[in-house]
Amino acid sequence: SVKRIEKQAFYKSGLEKIVCGGTSLEYVGEYAFADCLSLTEVQLPDTVTEYGYRVFGGSTILSKVNSSKAGEVRIGSNVTAIGGSLFSDCRNIKSAKFEYDFTALPNGVFLGCTSLTTFNSDTEGEVILPDGLTDIGSTVFQQTAIKSVTFGTKLKSIGVATFRGCSKLTSVTINTAIENENDAPRLGGNCFTSVGAGFAIYVPADSVEFYKNNSAWKAS
């Protein structure tokens, strides 16, 4: 039985659909399904615990991963780690669901996924990040079609250009309360560059002045 799909296993292959049955697969290596320009669907068992760097990246017409729904990708509840740029430049993905308990998102997970509107929500356009999320990397949602983002109460950092070029993004809600400006989550440069018209950031009422007095947030 197959426990590992090694790095670059199907890299740049001409396959259109890949289905891996069984219940023993645990690891999918970096670039395993990357840059497969004819690939539309990948189905892997929920026994997978780790996805490496850019596993699906550059497979531009890929639209279905671990899901029966066209346009949806799903990462199962047994996963403990994912690599950066996991779905970068997968331009046919419309929604994504991560079912595992994650506290961080690595760089570029959905970078260039220009059709992506929805993450961990049933409402189109909405991104819901778990309350336990502390860190979101650089360029994670850059150039996607998301409209709103909600963070939980434990946010510590947002990376560089995380939402850059999200031209439909009009609101970000951060539920992390702070007691002085130095406690504000770290904010990378160009995080909210080229977002939607009327864009607004919402924070807890008691923390508004502290966010405003933080130089990074004030500049945003």
C-alpha positions in Angstrom: 0.0 0.0 0.0 1.2 3.5 -0.8 2.1 5.7 2.2 4.0 8.4 0.4 3.8 10.3 -2.9 7.3 11.6 -3.3 8.3 15.0 -4.5 7.7 15.8 -8.2 6.0 12.4 -8.6 3.6 13.8 -11.3 5.4 17.1 -11.9 4.5 18.6 -15.3 2.7 15.4 -16.3 -0.1 15.4 -18.9 -2.6 13.6 -16.7 -6.1 15.0 -16.4 -7.4 13.2 -13.3 -5.6 11.4 -10.4 -7.4 9.3 -7.9 -5.5 7.6 -5.1 -7.6 5.0 -3.2 -6.9 3.1 0.0 -6.5 4.3 3.5 -2.7 4.3 4.0 -1.4 7.5 2.2 0.2 9.9 4.7 2.6 12.2 2.9 2.5 14.1 -0.4 5.8 15.6 -1.4 6.7 19.0 -2.8 5.7 19.7 -6.4 3.9 16.3 -6.5 1.1 17.6 -8.8 2.6 20.9 -9.7 2.6 22.5 -13.2 0.3 19.8 -14.6 -1.4 22.0 -17.2 -4.1 19.4 -18.2 -4.9 18.3 -14.6 -8.5 19.1 -13.4 -9.0 16.8 -10.5 -7.1 15.1 -7.7 -8.7 12.8 -5.1 -6.6 11.6 -2.1 -7.7 9.8 1.0 -8.2 11.7 4.3 -5.4 9.7 5.8 -2.9 12.3 4.5 -1.2 14.1 7.3 1.3 16.3 5.4 1.4 18.2 2.1 4.7 19.6 1.0 5.6 22.8 -0.7 3.7 23.8 -3.9 2.0 20.4 -4.2 -0.6 21.6 -6.6 0.9 25.0 -7.6 0.9 26.0 -11.2 -1.8 23.5 -12.2 -3.8 26.3 -13.7 -7.0 24.5 -14.6 -7.2 22.3 -11.5 -10.7 22.8 -10.0 -11.4 19.8 -7.7 -9.2 18.4 -4.9 -10.6 15.9 -2.4 -14.1 17.0 -3.1 -17.0 16.0 -5.3 -17.9 19.7 -6.0 -16.4 21.4 -9.0 -14.4 24.4 -8.1 -13.7 23.2 -4.5 -10.6 22.1 -2.8 -10.6 20.4 0.6 -7.8 19.6 3.1 -8.9 16.9 5.5 -9.0 16.9 9.3 -6.0 14.6 9.8 -3.5 17.0 8.3 -0.8 18.5 10.6 1.2 20.5 8.2 1.0 22.1 4.7 3.7 23.7 2.6 3.7 27.2 1.2 2.3 28.0 -2.2 0.1 24.9 -1.9 -2.4 26.0 -4.5 -0.6 29.0 -6.0 -1.8 29.9 -9.5 -4.6 27.3 -9.5 -7.0 29.7 -11.3 -10.1 27.6 -11.5 -10.5 27.1 -7.7 -13.5 29.0 -6.4 -13.7 27.8 -2.8 -11.5 26.0 -0.3 -12.1 24.2 3.0 -9.4 23.4 5.5 -10.8 21.0 8.0 -7.8 20.5 10.2 -7.0 22.6 13.3 -4.4 25.1 12.0 -2.8 28.1 13.8 -0.9 29.4 10.9 -1.0 29.7 7.1 2.3 29.6 5.2 3.3 32.0 2.5 1.5 32.0 -0.8 -1.1 29.2 -0.2 -3.6 30.8 -2.6 -1.4 33.3 -4.4 -2.7 34.0 -7.9 -5.9 31.9 -7.4 -7.8 34.5 -9.3 -11.2 32.8 -9.1 -11.0 32.0 -5.3 -13.9 33.7 -3.5 -14.5 31.7 -0.4 -12.5 30.0 2.4 -14.0 28.0 5.2 -17.4 29.5 4.7 -20.7 28.7 3.0 -21.1 32.3 2.0 -19.6 33.3 -1.3 -16.9 35.9 -1.0 -16.3 35.3 2.7 -13.1 34.1 4.3 -13.4 32.9 7.9 -10.2 32.2 9.7 -10.3 30.1 12.9 -10.1 31.7 16.3 -6.8 29.8 17.0 -5.0 31.4 14.0 -2.0 33.4 15.2 0.0 33.9 12.0 -0.9 34.3 8.3 2.1 34.4 5.9 2.9 36.7 3.0 0.9 36.7 -0.2 -1.5 34.0 1.1 -4.6 35.5 -0.6 -2.9 37.9 -3.1 -4.8 38.4 -6.3 -7.8 36.4 -5.2 -11.5 37.4 -5.6 -12.4 37.4 -1.9 -14.7 40.1 -0.5 -14.5 39.9 3.3 -12.1 38.4 5.8 -12.7 37.7 9.5 -9.9 37.0 11.9 -10.3 35.5 15.4 -9.1 36.7 18.8 -5.5 35.5 18.8 -3.9 37.1 15.7 -0.2 38.0 16.1 1.0 38.7 12.6 -0.1 39.2 9.0 2.6 38.9 6.3 3.7 41.1 3.4 1.2 41.6 0.6 -1.1 39.1 2.1 -4.2 40.6 0.5 -2.5 42.7 -2.2 -4.4 42.9 -5.4 -7.7 41.6 -4.0 -9.7 44.1 -5.9 -13.1 42.9 -4.5 -12.0 43.0 -0.9 -14.0 45.6 1.0 -13.8 44.6 4.7 -11.4 42.9 7.1 -12.6 42.2 10.7 -10.1 41.6 13.4 -11.5 40.3 16.7 -8.1 40.5 18.5 -8.4 43.0 21.3 -5.3 44.9 22.4 -4.5 47.2 25.4 -1.8 49.4 23.8 -0.5 50.1 20.3 2.6 47.9 20.9 0.3 44.8 21.3 -1.2 45.2 17.8 -0.6 42.2 15.5 2.5 42.7 13.2 1.4 43.9 9.8 3.6 43.4 6.7 4.1 46.0 4.0 1.7 46.4 1.1 -0.8 44.1 2.9 -3.9 45.9 1.7 -2.5 47.5 -1.5 -5.0 47.6 -4.5 -8.0 46.3 -2.6 -11.6 47.2 -3.2 -13.2 50.6 -3.2 -14.5 51.6 0.2 -12.2 49.1 2.0 -12.5 49.2 5.8 -10.8 47.5 8.7 -12.9 46.7 11.8 -11.5 46.0 15.2 -12.9 45.7 18.8 -14.4 49.1 19.9 -12.1 49.3 23.0 -9.0 48.8 20.8 -9.7 51.3 18.0 -7.4 54.0 19.3 -4.6 51.5 20.0 -4.7 50.2 16.4 -4.8 53.8 15.1 -1.8 54.7 17.1 0.3 51.8 15.8 2.4 53.0 12.9 1.9 50.0 10.7 -1.9 49.9 11.1 -2.2 53.6 10.8 -0.4 53.5 7.5 -2.7 50.8 6.2 
